[in-house]
Amino acid sequence: MPLIDRITDDIKTAMKAKDKVRLETFRSIKKVLLEKEVSLRPSGQTALTPEQDMEVLVQLAKQRRDSIAQYTQANRLDLADAEAQELAIIEEFLPQQLSDDEIMAVIDALIEKTGATSAKDMGKVMGPAMQQLKGKADGKKVQDAVKARLG
């Protein structure tokens, strides 16, 4: 089942359950998915691929994480909590996030494979790491892990 159809079903379920937070989150996800789909129509593509669906979800999750950090820094815990609730709902659609140890194992393997030895070689590792860990780990975490190993 395509993600957009699944989200539509979830919208109906949230409406019946009168769950306002889930309803608004699903609607915002659907809106972004539809916008992305419309933007691709001129190129002849009529529906999003699963990879494009994942890109949208990862982007939405990243936006929520950034908002949580900013709201927490500004001591607006009410807004940070609302963003955290939305993030939890978005993460239901993302693959299981890798642990720090699993991320480090992937990074170590890539460093060995590419022969990277210093911070100058960070680009050699970051590209393949982000490809391999896309949707499974936050980009900031990956970047920090690579810096820690090569720094």
N, C-alpha and C positions, 0 to 999 in steps of 0.2 A: 504494500500500500504506500503510495507516495506520501511524503511528509505533509504536504498541504492538505490532503484528504484526512490524514490522522489529526491534524490540528483542528480542522473543521468539526470532526466528530468530538474532539475534546471541548470545543467551544459549546457545542450542544449539551454535553454532559455537565459542564460548569454552569451553564444557564439553568439547567434543571435543578442542580444542587444549590443554586444561588450563592456560588462561591465567587465573590467579586474579584479577588486577587488573581485566581487562576483564569477567570474569564478575560480580564484586562490583559494579562500576560499572553494568553493564547491569541487574542486579537492583535496585539502588537507584533507577535511573531508572524502571524498570517499577513499582516500589512507589509512587513519587510520582505517576506517571500514573494508576495505578489508584485511589489515594486521591482524586485530583482528580475522576476520573470518578464515583466513588461519591458524592462531595459534591454533584455536580450532578444526580444522579438525582431528588431530590425536585422539581426544577423541570421534570422531564419529558425532560431531555436524556439520551440513552443512550450517547453516545460523544463524545469530545473533538473539537473542531474543530482544524484545523491551526494556527490562531492560538493556541488554548489549549495545544496541544502545545508550541508555540514559547515561550509564557510560562513553562511548567514548565522547559524546558531553559535559558532565560535565567536563571531563578531559581536553578537548580542550579549553573550556571556562576558566577553572582555569589557564591553561598555558598562555592564552592571558592576563588575569588579572595580573598575576605575571609579565609578560613582560611589561605591561603598567606601573606598579609600578616601575620596574627597569629602564625603559627608562625615565620616568619622573624624577626619582631621579638623573639620569645621565644627565639631561637637554637635552635629545634627543626627543623633542616634535614631530618631524616629524615621527619618528619610533613609538612613543606612539600613535599617531593619526592613523597610519596604522593598528596597533594592535587593536585599539578601533573600527575601521571599521569592521575588521574581527570578533571581539567579538559580535558586533551587529548582524551580519549575523548568527553566530552560535546560538545566543540567540533566533532567530526566530524559532528554532527547539526545544528549551527547554520549559518546562512548565513555566507559569507565576511565577516570583520570588515573594516570600512572603515579606511583609513589615517588618520592625523591630518590630513593635507592634505585628504582627502575630507570628513572631519567638518567641518573649518573652512569648506570651500566651502558645505556645506549650511547651516551656522550663518550665514555671511555673507549668503546668499540670504534666509534667514528674517529676519535683522535688517533688511535692506533692505525686505522685503515688509511687515513689521510696523511699521517706522518706529521701532524701539527705539533709544534713544540713551544710556541710562545703566543702572546696576545696578538702579534701580527698575523698569525694564522687563524684567527678567530673566524674569518669569513669562510675559510675552507670547511669548517666544522658546522657553522650555523645553518648554512643552506641545506645540507643533507639532514641535519638534525631536525629542522623545522618540517621538512618533507616527511620524514619518518614519524615524527611525533604529532603531526597535525591533528587537532581535535582530541588528542590524548593527554596533552600537557599544555599549560599556559606558556606562551612565548617568553614572558618575563622570567619565569622559572628556568626555562631552557637557557636563556641568555645568561642568567646568573650562574648556572651550573657550568657553562662553558667558560665563563670568566674565572670561576673558582679553579678550574682545572688548568687553564692556560695562563692565568694571571700571574 
